[in-house]
Amino acid sequence: MPDHLLLSRRAALAGMAALPLAGCAGQMAMANPPPASAGAAPQPGLDALAQRGKRRFGSAIASIPGVAEAGSVQNPAYTAIIKAECGLVVPENEMKWQAVRPAPTVFDFARMDEIVRWAGANGLAVRGHTLLWHRPQWFPNWLNTHDFGANPVREAERILTEHIQTVIRRYKGVITSYDVVNEAIDHDRNAPIETSLSRAMGSPEAVLDLAFHTARAELPEAQLVYNDYMSWEPQHMKHCADVLRLLEGFRKRGTPVDALGIQSHIEIFAIDPATGVGPYAEREWRRFLDEVTGMGYRLLITEFDVKDKALPGNIALRDAKVADFARRYFEVMFEYADHLDDILAWGMVDRFSWLQGFEPARRADGKEVRGTPYGSDYQPKPLRSTLAAIFAAAS
């Protein structure tokens, strides 16, 4: 698929095993493209405000050579917002196995290198995402079908160790915080998911532990993160319990995990008459955060955006409700400010958000999801103002 056909996050990744990185999260071709330039972002920027509270604000970004209309380092209007608002960036897809390891003996860092080069030239830090997305659908095809031979444990350990060492060593001195493992829970079994690697090594836990131990050996001082998609909606509480069991297992086995990355794709999936926004399980969410921090884990918000599916189409009303829902969420999260580190949005401009192409997030009225701090016209929205107020108050 050519680069100009920009894909949703999961649709893009599904095809990566068979071809070069074709797209990025939520990069969709849309009618009436926004202007090539936009007005200056409000000041102070979100990262400047976050740093008053000893943390950083950043965003996902892509590298899509030859495509100017994307949430990428190739888009000057988009990068102007990133430079004004962010202190760090994280690659959307460019570090995932499908992108950097198209074959067992081939590594391709061209697009990841471009993000690192651009970030360095503009004084931004870089987070690593991800050393292992432990789900078969996000493995490259060659890994799902790999023949592990007569000694499968040793071969699986070799493949995983080689991969993590190769990536970390390439960016040593640049990247000091990694999502080492991403989304490792089997939703049907409510336990760590089985993959070709886990079957070869004997258990999913053996794979996850090796990933973290390998990363720690390479980067003794780095922040090593387990990243997952939970947030405070009632339907996520069962998944939160699964994540707690995983985190407890890490502690019992001495696995060197420093922090939990909470993706925070928060969702207004229905209207709660009591609040006028989406239902949220505040008490249960606090209990979850108490458990996580009680085990000594730090917290990061790694992929923030808002799904506005249940809100009315009126833009002014919708933007106000999105901002209000986010305010409620961040007010709870900042009750844990002593444990909370970096905060990253999963994109800064609606037009390029992965939510536009993610089927469960699509609106019945066909309107654009308005879940990021900036509209498709590159102008700040009430959500941006809410983040600024929250960060300022936290300082």
KEKE-3310 file (N, C-alpha, C; in steps of 0.2 Angstrom, whole numbers, plus 5000, padded with zeros to 4 digits):
npx = (5004:5003:5012:5004:4991:4984:4983:4973:4978:4978:4974:4985:4996:4993:4996:5010:5019:5021:5026:5035:5035:5020:5011:5004:4998:4981:4982:4973:4967:4958:4944:4945:4958:4968:4975:4992:4999:4998:4992:5001:5005:4997:5005:5012:5019:5012:5022:5031:5022:5020:5032:5034:5029:5038:5038:5036:5028:5022:5020:5015:5022:5025:5035:5034:5040:5039:5026:5016:5005:5002:5003:5017:5035:5038:5029:5027:5018:5012:5023:5027:5017:5021:5034:5031:5023:5028:5039:5045:5044:5036:5038:5025:5023:5035:5045:5040:5040:5036:5040:5054:5060:5059:5062:5070:5084:5085:5086:5078:5080:5077:5065:5063:5075:5074:5065:5072:5083:5076:5070:5082:5088:5079:5079:5071:5066:5066:5055:5054:5045:5039:5048:5043:5028:5017:5008:5001:4995:5001:5014:5027:5025:5034:5039:5028:5027:5039:5052:5058:5066:5077:5080:5070:5068:5081:5082:5071:5075:5086:5082:5073:5082:5092:5085:5080:5092:5098:5090:5090:5104:5106:5100:5106:5110:5101:5088:5079:5069:5058:5044:5044:5037:5021:5004:5000:4990:4979:4962:4952:4956:4960:4973:4991:4995:4997:5010:5021:5033:5031:5026:5037:5047:5040:5031:5021:5026:5039:5044:5041:5048:5061:5062:5062:5073:5083:5083:5086:5099:5105:5102:5105:5100:5089:5071:5060:5045:5029:5016:4999:4982:4972:4959:4948:4935:4919:4919:4932:4937:4938:4949:4959:4960:4966:4978:4984:4986:4997:5006:5009:5014:5026:5033:5034:5043:5054:5056:5062:5053:5049:5038:5021:5013:4999:4988:4977:4966:4953:4935:4920:4907:4894:4881:4881:4868:4870:4882:4883:4893:4903:4900:4910:4921:4925:4929:4933:4943:4952:4955:4962:4973:4979:4983:4993:5002:5005:5013:5025:5026:5029:5019:5014:5006:5003:4997:4987:4970:4954:4939:4924:4912:4898:4894:4884:4883:4886:4899:4904:4898:4902:4916:4917:4912:4921:4932:4928:4927:4940:4946:4940:4946:4960:4960:4959:4970:4980:4979:4988:5000:5013:5018:5017:5024:5030:5018:5009:5001:4992:4995:4992:4983:4967:4964:4974:4973:4973:4961:4952:4951:4949:4938:4929:4929:4923:4910:4892:4886:4895:4904:4919:4930:4934:4946:4958:4971:4971:4962:4958:4961:4972:4971:4970:4960:4946:4950:4964:4966:4961:4970:4981:4977:4976:4989:4995:4989:4994:5007)
npy = (4994:5011:5026:5037:5033:5034:5026:5019:5016:5002:4996:5000:4994:4980:4977:4979:4968:4963:4973:4989:5001:5008:5018:5028:5030:5033:5041:5049:5051:5066:5076:5093:5099:5106:5122:5126:5132:5138:5148:5155:5144:5144:5153:5151:5135:5118:5109:5117:5122:5109:5106:5114:5107:5097:5087:5081:5085:5078:5071:5058:5055:5054:5047:5049:5048:5059:5062:5076:5080:5074:5068:5071:5071:5077:5087:5103:5112:5104:5100:5113:5115:5104:5108:5119:5115:5103:5093:5082:5067:5053:5038:5034:5022:5018:5011:4999:4981:4976:4987:4989:4977:4968:4956:4940:4942:4956:4973:4988:5004:5017:5026:5028:5033:5045:5052:5053:5060:5072:5076:5078:5089:5099:5100:5091:5078:5060:5046:5028:5017:5002:4990:4977:4972:4962:4953:4942:4947:4959:4955:4953:4943:4934:4931:4925:4913:4907:4894:4887:4877:4864:4867:4876:4885:4892:4897:4906:4915:4920:4927:4937:4943:4948:4957:4967:4972:4977:4987:4996:4998:5006:5018:5022:5033:5043:5039:5036:5031:5018:5010:4995:4983:4980:4980:4965:4957:4943:4944:4935:4925:4931:4933:4933:4934:4921:4918:4915:4916:4914:4901:4894:4897:4893:4900:4915:4924:4921:4926:4940:4944:4941:4951:4963:4961:4960:4973:4981:4977:4983:4996:5002:5013:5018:5022:5009:5003:4995:4995:4999:4998:5003:5013:5024:5020:5011:4998:4995:4990:4976:4973:4981:4974:4962:4968:4972:4959:4955:4965:4962:4950:4953:4960:4950:4941:4948:4956:4969:4981:4998:5007:5010:5012:5021:5021:5029:5032:5039:5038:5044:5035:5034:5044:5051:5055:5061:5068:5074:5070:5056:5040:5036:5026:5031:5028:5015:5016:5024:5015:5006:5013:5016:5003:5000:5011:5008:4996:5002:5006:5019:5031:5034:5044:5039:5039:5049:5053:5058:5049:5053:5048:5047:5060:5074:5081:5095:5106:5116:5112:5099:5100:5107:5097:5087:5093:5095:5081:5077:5085:5081:5068:5071:5078:5068:5060:5068:5068:5059:5065:5064:5052:5053:5054:5058:5064:5061:5065:5055:5060:5077:5084:5083:5079:5070:5060:5043:5039:5043:5032:5021:5009:5006:5019:5027:5039:5038:5048:5051:5061:5070:5063:5072:5073:5077:5089:5100:5106:5101:5112:5116:5124:5128:5120:5119:5108:5109:5121:5116:5106:5115:5122:5112:5108:5119:5122:5111:5114)
npz = (5000:4996:5002:5002:5005:5020:5035:5048:5066:5070:5058:5049:5056:5054:5041:5041:5042:5030:5022:5019:5032:5030:5034:5047:5064:5063:5052:5040:5024:5020:5015:5010:5015:5029:5031:5026:5035:5052:5065:5079:5093:5109:5123:5140:5133:5134:5138:5145:5156:5162:5166:5177:5187:5188:5178:5161:5146:5131:5114:5103:5087:5069:5055:5039:5025:5010:5012:5015:5022:5036:5053:5056:5056:5044:5041:5042:5048:5057:5065:5070:5080:5088:5092:5099:5110:5116:5125:5123:5112:5105:5095:5084:5077:5072:5079:5082:5080:5067:5059:5061:5060:5048:5043:5049:5050:5047:5050:5050:5052:5047:5047:5060:5064:5058:5065:5077:5073:5069:5082:5090:5083:5086:5100:5107:5118:5117:5119:5120:5111:5105:5114:5114:5108:5114:5107:5095:5084:5081:5079:5067:5052:5050:5063:5069:5063:5064:5064:5078:5080:5087:5100:5106:5117:5119:5106:5105:5116:5110:5099:5105:5114:5105:5098:5107:5112:5100:5096:5108:5109:5098:5101:5112:5125:5120:5121:5136:5142:5141:5134:5137:5137:5129:5131:5135:5139:5138:5133:5133:5141:5152:5157:5154:5137:5125:5113:5099:5104:5118:5118:5114:5124:5135:5144:5144:5154:5155:5144:5145:5157:5153:5143:5150:5159:5150:5145:5156:5159:5148:5150:5164:5171:5166:5163:5164:5157:5159:5148:5145:5140:5149:5157:5165:5163:5167:5160:5159:5171:5174:5166:5172:5184:5179:5174:5186:5192:5184:5186:5200:5199:5192:5203:5212:5206:5204:5193:5183:5183:5182:5180:5177:5162:5158:5146:5143:5133:5134:5136:5130:5130:5132:5139:5155:5165:5177:5177:5164:5155:5150:5158:5172:5182:5196:5210:5209:5200:5208:5218:5210:5206:5218:5222:5212:5214:5227:5226:5223:5210:5197:5188:5172:5159:5144:5131:5128:5123:5118:5116:5108:5105:5110:5111:5106:5089:5088:5087:5096:5108:5109:5110:5122:5131:5129:5134:5148:5152:5151:5160:5172:5173:5173:5185:5195:5191:5195:5208:5212:5210:5216:5211:5198:5182:5165:5153:5139:5124:5112:5098:5092:5083:5077:5064:5061:5070:5076:5080:5070:5061:5068:5071:5082:5088:5079:5074:5074:5066:5057:5058:5061:5074:5088:5097:5101:5107:5097:5083:5066:5059:5064:5075:5093:5104:5117:5124:5125:5132:5144:5148:5150:5161:5170:5172:5176:5188:5195:5197)
capx = (5000:5008:5012:4998:4985:4986:4979:4972:4983:4978:4974:4991:5000:4991:5000:5017:5023:5022:5029:5038:5030:5016:5007:5005:4992:4976:4983:4968:4966:4951:4943:4947:4964:4969:4980:4999:5002:4993:4994:5006:5002:4997:5011:5017:5017:5010:5027:5033:5018:5021:5039:5034:5027:5044:5036:5036:5022:5024:5016:5017:5024:5027:5039:5031:5043:5035:5019:5017:4999:5002:5005:5024:5041:5038:5023:5029:5012:5011:5029:5026:5013:5025:5039:5028:5019:5030:5046:5047:5040:5037:5036:5018:5023:5041:5049:5037:5044:5034:5043:5061:5063:5054:5064:5074:5091:5085:5083:5077:5079:5077:5060:5064:5081:5072:5062:5077:5087:5072:5069:5088:5089:5074:5079:5066:5068:5062:5053:5054:5038:5039:5052:5039:5021:5017:5002:5002:4993:5006:5021:5028:5023:5040:5040:5022:5028:5046:5054:5062:5071:5078:5081:5066:5069:5087:5081:5067:5078:5091:5078:5071:5087:5095:5080:5080:5099:5100:5086:5093:5111:5106:5098:5109:5112:5096:5081:5081:5062:5055:5038:5047:5032:5015:4998:5002:4985:4974:4956:4948:4959:4962:4980:4996:4994:5002:5013:5026:5039:5029:5026:5044:5050:5037:5026:5022:5029:5046:5046:5040:5053:5067:5062:5064:5080:5088:5083:5089:5106:5108:5101:5104:5097:5083:5064:5057:5038:5024:5011:4993:4977:4967:4958:4943:4928:4917:4921:4939:4939:4940:4956:4963:4962:4971:4985:4986:4990:5003:5011:5010:5019:5033:5036:5036:5048:5060:5056:5064:5048:5049:5032:5015:5011:4992:4987:4972:4962:4947:4930:4913:4903:4887:4880:4879:4864:4873:4888:4883:4898:4903:4901:4917:4921:4930:4931:4937:4950:4957:4958:4967:4980:4982:4986:4999:5007:5007:5018:5031:5027:5028:5014:5015:5001:5007:4994:4980:4966:4947:4934:4918:4907:4891:4892:4881:4887:4888:4906:4906:4896:4906:4922:4916:4911:4927:4937:4926:4928:4947:4947:4938:4951:4966:4960:4960:4977:4985:4979:4994:5006:5020:5020:5016:5029:5028:5011:5010:4995:4993:4994:4990:4979:4962:4964:4979:4972:4972:4954:4948:4951:4948:4931:4925:4928:4919:4904:4887:4884:4900:4908:4926:4931:4937:4948:4965:4971:4971:4957:4961:4963:4978:4970:4969:4953:4945:4954:4971:4965:4960:4977:4985:4975:4977:4996:4997:4987:4998:5014)
capy = (5000:5017:5030:5042:5030:5034:5021:5019:5013:4995:4994:5001:4989:4974:4976:4980:4963:4961:4978:4994:5005:5012:5023:5030:5030:5037:5046:5047:5056:5069:5082:5100:5099:5112:5127:5124:5135:5140:5153:5153:5141:5148:5152:5146:5129:5113:5106:5122:5121:5103:5106:5117:5101:5092:5082:5083:5084:5076:5068:5054:5058:5049:5049:5047:5052:5060:5064:5082:5080:5069:5070:5068:5076:5080:5092:5109:5115:5099:5101:5119:5113:5100:5112:5124:5112:5097:5093:5075:5064:5046:5036:5030:5015:5017:5007:4992:4975:4976:4992:4989:4971:4965:4949:4938:4945:4962:4978:4994:5010:5023:5030:5029:5037:5052:5055:5054:5066:5078:5078:5081:5095:5104:5100:5087:5071:5054:5040:5022:5013:4998:4985:4971:4972:4955:4950:4939:4951:4964:4952:4952:4936:4929:4929:4921:4907:4905:4888:4888:4872:4858:4870:4882:4890:4896:4901:4912:4919:4923:4932:4943:4947:4952:4963:4972:4974:4980:4994:5000:5001:5011:5024:5023:5040:5047:5036:5034:5029:5014:5005:4988:4978:4984:4976:4958:4953:4940:4947:4930:4921:4936:4931:4935:4931:4916:4920:4910:4917:4911:4894:4892:4898:4889:4904:4922:4927:4920:4931:4947:4944:4942:4958:4968:4960:4962:4981:4983:4975:4987:5003:5002:5019:5020:5020:5003:5004:4991:5000:4995:5003:5004:5020:5024:5018:5005:4992:4993:4988:4969:4973:4983:4968:4958:4971:4971:4953:4955:4969:4959:4944:4956:4961:4943:4937:4952:4958:4976:4986:5004:5011:5008:5017:5021:5024:5034:5033:5039:5037:5045:5030:5035:5050:5050:5061:5065:5073:5076:5067:5049:5037:5034:5022:5035:5025:5009:5019:5026:5009:5003:5017:5015:4996:5001:5015:5004:4991:5005:5008:5025:5031:5038:5044:5038:5039:5052:5057:5057:5046:5057:5044:5048:5067:5077:5083:5102:5106:5120:5108:5093:5102:5108:5091:5083:5096:5093:5074:5076:5089:5076:5062:5073:5080:5062:5058:5073:5067:5055:5069:5062:5046:5054:5057:5061:5064:5061:5064:5051:5065:5084:5087:5079:5076:5064:5055:5036:5038:5043:5026:5015:5008:5007:5026:5031:5042:5036:5053:5051:5067:5069:5063:5078:5070:5079:5096:5104:5104:5099:5118:5117:5129:5125:5119:5119:5103:5112:5125:5112:5103:5120:5124:5107:5108:5125:5121:5105:5116)
capz = (5000:4995:5008:5003:5008:5027:5039:5056:5069:5069:5051:5047:5058:5052:5035:5041:5042:5023:5018:5023:5036:5025:5037:5054:5068:5061:5046:5035:5019:5021:5010:5012:5019:5032:5028:5026:5041:5057:5070:5085:5099:5115:5127:5139:5130:5138:5142:5150:5161:5165:5169:5183:5191:5188:5173:5154:5141:5124:5109:5097:5080:5064:5050:5033:5019:5004:5014:5019:5026:5041:5060:5055:5056:5037:5041:5045:5052:5063:5069:5074:5086:5093:5095:5104:5115:5118:5127:5121:5107:5105:5088:5084:5074:5069:5083:5082:5076:5060:5056:5062:5059:5043:5042:5055:5050:5044:5054:5046:5057:5043:5049:5067:5064:5056:5071:5082:5070:5070:5089:5092:5080:5089:5107:5111:5120:5114:5122:5116:5110:5110:5112:5113:5108:5115:5104:5089:5078:5080:5077:5060:5051:5051:5070:5071:5059:5065:5066:5084:5080:5092:5106:5106:5122:5117:5100:5107:5120:5106:5095:5109:5117:5100:5096:5112:5112:5094:5097:5113:5108:5093:5103:5119:5126:5117:5124:5143:5145:5136:5135:5136:5134:5127:5130:5135:5142:5134:5136:5134:5147:5158:5159:5149:5131:5122:5107:5096:5109:5124:5117:5113:5130:5141:5147:5143:5160:5154:5138:5148:5161:5149:5140:5155:5162:5145:5144:5162:5158:5143:5152:5171:5174:5162:5166:5161:5158:5156:5145:5143:5137:5154:5159:5171:5161:5170:5156:5159:5177:5174:5163:5177:5188:5175:5174:5193:5193:5180:5190:5206:5197:5191:5209:5216:5202:5204:5186:5184:5180:5186:5180:5173:5157:5157:5139:5144:5128:5138:5131:5132:5126:5134:5143:5162:5167:5183:5175:5157:5151:5150:5165:5174:5189:5200:5216:5207:5197:5213:5221:5206:5206:5225:5222:5208:5217:5233:5225:5221:5203:5195:5183:5166:5155:5138:5124:5130:5119:5120:5111:5109:5101:5112:5111:5100:5084:5088:5088:5102:5114:5110:5113:5129:5135:5129:5139:5154:5154:5152:5167:5178:5173:5175:5192:5198:5190:5198:5215:5212:5207:5218:5208:5191:5178:5159:5151:5132:5120:5106:5093:5094:5079:5076:5057:5060:5076:5075:5081:5064:5057:5073:5070:5088:5090:5074:5076:5070:5062:5052:5059:5064:5081:5091:5104:5103:5109:5092:5078:5060:5056:5068:5080:5099:5106:5124:5128:5126:5138:5150:5150:5152:5167:5175:5173:5179:5195:5198:5199)
cpx = (5004:5007:5006:4992:4986:4981:4978:4977:4984:4978:4981:4996:4999:4995:5007:5021:5025:5025:5032:5033:5026:5012:5008:4998:4987:4977:4978:4968:4959:4951:4945:4952:4965:4974:4987:5002:4996:4996:4998:5002:5002:5003:5008:5014:5015:5016:5030:5029:5019:5027:5039:5032:5032:5042:5036:5029:5025:5019:5019:5018:5026:5032:5037:5034:5039:5028:5019:5011:4998:5004:5013:5029:5041:5033:5025:5024:5011:5017:5030:5023:5017:5030:5037:5026:5023:5038:5049:5042:5041:5035:5029:5019:5031:5046:5047:5041:5042:5038:5051:5064:5058:5056:5069:5081:5091:5082:5083:5075:5078:5072:5061:5070:5079:5069:5067:5081:5083:5072:5076:5089:5084:5074:5074:5069:5064:5061:5053:5048:5038:5044:5049:5032:5019:5010:5003:5000:4997:5013:5021:5027:5028:5041:5034:5024:5035:5047:5059:5067:5071:5078:5077:5067:5075:5086:5077:5071:5083:5088:5076:5077:5091:5091:5081:5087:5101:5096:5089:5100:5111:5105:5101:5111:5106:5089:5083:5074:5059:5049:5041:5043:5025:5009:4999:4996:4980:4967:4951:4950:4960:4968:4985:4995:4999:5004:5018:5032:5037:5029:5033:5048:5046:5031:5027:5026:5037:5048:5046:5046:5060:5068:5064:5071:5085:5088:5087:5097:5109:5107:5100:5100:5091:5076:5061:5050:5034:5019:5005:4988:4971:4966:4951:4936:4926:4919:4928:4941:4941:4947:4961:4965:4967:4978:4988:4990:4996:5008:5013:5015:5026:5037:5039:5042:5055:5061:5057:5059:5048:5042:5027:5013:5003:4990:4982:4969:4955:4941:4923:4909:4896:4887:4877:4875:4867:4878:4887:4888:4898:4903:4908:4917:4927:4933:4935:4943:4955:4960:4963:4974:4983:4986:4993:5004:5010:5012:5025:5032:5026:5022:5016:5008:5004:5004:4987:4977:4959:4942:4927:4912:4899:4889:4888:4886:4890:4895:4907:4904:4900:4913:4922:4916:4917:4932:4935:4927:4935:4949:4946:4944:4957:4966:4961:4967:4982:4984:4985:5000:5013:5022:5019:5021:5027:5021:5012:5003:4997:4991:4991:4985:4973:4962:4969:4978:4970:4964:4949:4947:4950:4940:4927:4924:4924:4912:4898:4885:4890:4905:4915:4926:4936:4941:4955:4965:4970:4966:4961:4963:4969:4977:4968:4962:4952:4949:4961:4971:4965:4966:4981:4984:4977:4985:4998:4995:4992:5005:5014)
cpy = (5006:5021:5035:5039:5029:5030:5022:5015:5006:4992:4994:4995:4982:4972:4977:4974:4961:4967:4984:4998:5010:5018:5024:5030:5035:5042:5045:5053:5059:5074:5088:5100:5106:5116:5124:5127:5137:5145:5150:5149:5145:5148:5154:5139:5124:5110:5111:5122:5115:5103:5110:5112:5096:5086:5085:5081:5083:5073:5063:5058:5053:5052:5045:5050:5053:5062:5070:5083:5074:5072:5068:5074:5079:5085:5098:5112:5110:5100:5107:5118:5109:5104:5117:5121:5107:5097:5086:5072:5057:5043:5032:5023:5013:5013:5000:4987:4975:4982:4991:4983:4967:4958:4947:4941:4952:4967:4984:5000:5017:5028:5032:5034:5044:5055:5057:5060:5072:5081:5081:5088:5101:5103:5096:5080:5066:5049:5034:5018:5009:4993:4978:4972:4965:4952:4948:4943:4957:4961:4952:4945:4931:4926:4924:4914:4904:4898:4888:4882:4867:4861:4877:4887:4895:4900:4907:4917:4923:4929:4938:4947:4951:4958:4968:4976:4979:4987:4998:5003:5006:5018:5025:5030:5045:5045:5033:5031:5025:5010:4998:4983:4982:4979:4968:4954:4950:4941:4941:4925:4925:4934:4933:4931:4926:4919:4914:4910:4913:4904:4891:4892:4895:4893:4911:4926:4927:4925:4938:4948:4945:4949:4963:4967:4962:4970:4984:4982:4980:4995:5003:5007:5021:5018:5015:5003:4998:4995:4996:5001:5005:5012:5019:5022:5012:4998:4990:4990:4981:4969:4976:4978:4963:4961:4971:4965:4952:4959:4966:4953:4947:4957:4955:4940:4942:4955:4966:4980:4992:5007:5007:5013:5016:5025:5030:5037:5034:5040:5039:5041:5030:5042:5049:5056:5065:5070:5076:5074:5059:5046:5035:5031:5025:5031:5019:5011:5021:5020:5006:5007:5017:5008:4997:5005:5011:4999:4995:5007:5016:5025:5036:5038:5044:5039:5043:5054:5055:5054:5050:5054:5046:5055:5069:5080:5091:5103:5110:5116:5102:5095:5103:5102:5087:5086:5095:5086:5073:5080:5084:5071:5065:5075:5074:5060:5062:5072:5062:5058:5067:5056:5047:5057:5060:5060:5065:5060:5059:5055:5071:5087:5082:5075:5070:5059:5048:5035:5039:5037:5020:5014:5009:5014:5030:5033:5039:5041:5054:5057:5065:5068:5069:5077:5072:5087:5102:5102:5103:5106:5120:5123:5125:5125:5119:5114:5105:5116:5122:5109:5109:5122:5119:5107:5114:5124:5116:5108:5120)
cpz = (5000:5001:5008:5005:5016:5031:5046:5059:5068:5062:5048:5049:5056:5045:5035:5041:5035:5019:5022:5027:5031:5028:5044:5057:5065:5056:5041:5030:5020:5016:5014:5017:5023:5029:5030:5032:5046:5061:5075:5090:5105:5119:5135:5136:5136:5142:5147:5156:5165:5169:5176:5189:5191:5183:5166:5151:5134:5120:5105:5091:5076:5060:5044:5027:5013:5006:5018:5024:5031:5048:5060:5055:5049:5036:5045:5050:5058:5068:5073:5080:5091:5096:5100:5110:5119:5120:5125:5116:5108:5098:5089:5082:5073:5073:5084:5078:5069:5056:5056:5060:5054:5041:5048:5056:5047:5049:5049:5051:5053:5046:5056:5068:5062:5061:5076:5080:5071:5077:5091:5089:5083:5096:5110:5113:5117:5118:5117:5116:5104:5109:5111:5114:5108:5113:5097:5083:5076:5080:5070:5058:5052:5058:5072:5068:5060:5067:5072:5084:5086:5099:5106:5111:5120:5111:5101:5111:5115:5102:5099:5111:5111:5098:5100:5112:5106:5094:5102:5112:5103:5095:5110:5119:5123:5121:5131:5146:5139:5138:5133:5133:5134:5127:5130:5138:5137:5137:5137:5140:5153:5161:5153:5143:5128:5115:5105:5101:5115:5124:5117:5120:5136:5144:5144:5148:5158:5149:5141:5152:5158:5145:5144:5158:5156:5144:5150:5161:5153:5146:5160:5174:5171:5166:5161:5162:5155:5154:5143:5143:5143:5155:5164:5169:5165:5167:5156:5166:5178:5171:5168:5182:5185:5175:5181:5195:5190:5184:5197:5204:5195:5198:5212:5213:5202:5197:5187:5180:5184:5186:5176:5168:5156:5151:5139:5137:5131:5134:5134:5127:5127:5138:5150:5164:5173:5182:5168:5152:5152:5157:5166:5181:5193:5206:5214:5204:5203:5217:5217:5206:5213:5225:5218:5211:5224:5232:5223:5214:5202:5190:5178:5162:5148:5131:5125:5123:5121:5115:5113:5106:5103:5112:5105:5095:5084:5091:5095:5108:5115:5112:5120:5133:5135:5134:5146:5157:5155:5159:5172:5179:5176:5183:5196:5198:5194:5206:5217:5209:5209:5215:5200:5187:5171:5157:5143:5129:5114:5099:5095:5089:5077:5069:5057:5066:5073:5076:5075:5060:5062:5073:5077:5091:5085:5077:5071:5065:5057:5053:5062:5071:5083:5097:5105:5105:5103:5086:5071:5056:5060:5073:5087:5101:5114:5128:5129:5132:5144:5153:5153:5159:5172:5177:5177:5187:5198:5200:5205)
residu = (MET:PRO:ASP:HIS:LEU:LEU:LEU:SER:ARG:ARG:ALA:ALA:LEU:ALA:GLY:MET:ALA:ALA:LEU:PRO:LEU:ALA:GLY:CYS:ALA:GLY:GLN:MET:ALA:MET:ALA:ASN:PRO:PRO:PRO:ALA:SER:ALA:GLY:ALA:ALA:PRO:GLN:PRO:GLY:LEU:ASP:ALA:LEU:ALA:GLN:ARG:GLY:LYS:ARG:ARG:PHE:GLY:SER:ALA:ILE:ALA:SER:ILE:PRO:GLY:VAL:ALA:GLU:ALA:GLY:SER:VAL:GLN:ASN:PRO:ALA:TYR:THR:ALA:ILE:ILE:LYS:ALA:GLU:CYS:GLY:LEU:VAL:VAL:PRO:GLU:ASN:GLU:MET:LYS:TRP:GLN:ALA:VAL:ARG:PRO:ALA:PRO:THR:VAL:PHE:ASP:PHE:ALA:ARG:MET:ASP:GLU:ILE:VAL:ARG:TRP:ALA:GLY:ALA:ASN:GLY:LEU:ALA:VAL:ARG:GLY:HIS:THR:LEU:LEU:TRP:HIS:ARG:PRO:GLN:TRP:PHE:PRO:ASN:TRP:LEU:ASN:THR:HIS:ASP:PHE:GLY:ALA:ASN:PRO:VAL:ARG:GLU:ALA:GLU:ARG:ILE:LEU:THR:GLU:HIS:ILE:GLN:THR:VAL:ILE:ARG:ARG:TYR:LYS:GLY:VAL:ILE:THR:SER:TYR:ASP:VAL:VAL:ASN:GLU:ALA:ILE:ASP:HIS:ASP:ARG:ASN:ALA:PRO:ILE:GLU:THR:SER:LEU:SER:ARG:ALA:MET:GLY:SER:PRO:GLU:ALA:VAL:LEU:ASP:LEU:ALA:PHE:HIS:THR:ALA:ARG:ALA:GLU:LEU:PRO:GLU:ALA:GLN:LEU:VAL:TYR:ASN:ASP:TYR:MET:SER:TRP:GLU:PRO:GLN:HIS:MET:LYS:HIS:CYS:ALA:ASP:VAL:LEU:ARG:LEU:LEU:GLU:GLY:PHE:ARG:LYS:ARG:GLY:THR:PRO:VAL:ASP:ALA:LEU:GLY:ILE:GLN:SER:HIS:ILE:GLU:ILE:PHE:ALA:ILE:ASP:PRO:ALA:THR:GLY:VAL:GLY:PRO:TYR:ALA:GLU:ARG:GLU:TRP:ARG:ARG:PHE:LEU:ASP:GLU:VAL:THR:GLY:MET:GLY:TYR:ARG:LEU:LEU:ILE:THR:GLU:PHE:ASP:VAL:LYS:ASP:LYS:ALA:LEU:PRO:GLY:ASN:ILE:ALA:LEU:ARG:ASP:ALA:LYS:VAL:ALA:ASP:PHE:ALA:ARG:ARG:TYR:PHE:GLU:VAL:MET:PHE:GLU:TYR:ALA:ASP:HIS:LEU:ASP:ASP:ILE:LEU:ALA:TRP:GLY:MET:VAL:ASP:ARG:PHE:SER:TRP:LEU:GLN:GLY:PHE:GLU:PRO:ALA:ARG:ARG:ALA:ASP:GLY:LYS:GLU:VAL:ARG:GLY:THR:PRO:TYR:GLY:SER:ASP:TYR:GLN:PRO:LYS:PRO:LEU:ARG:SER:THR:LEU:ALA:ALA:ILE:PHE:ALA:ALA:ALA:SER)
# end
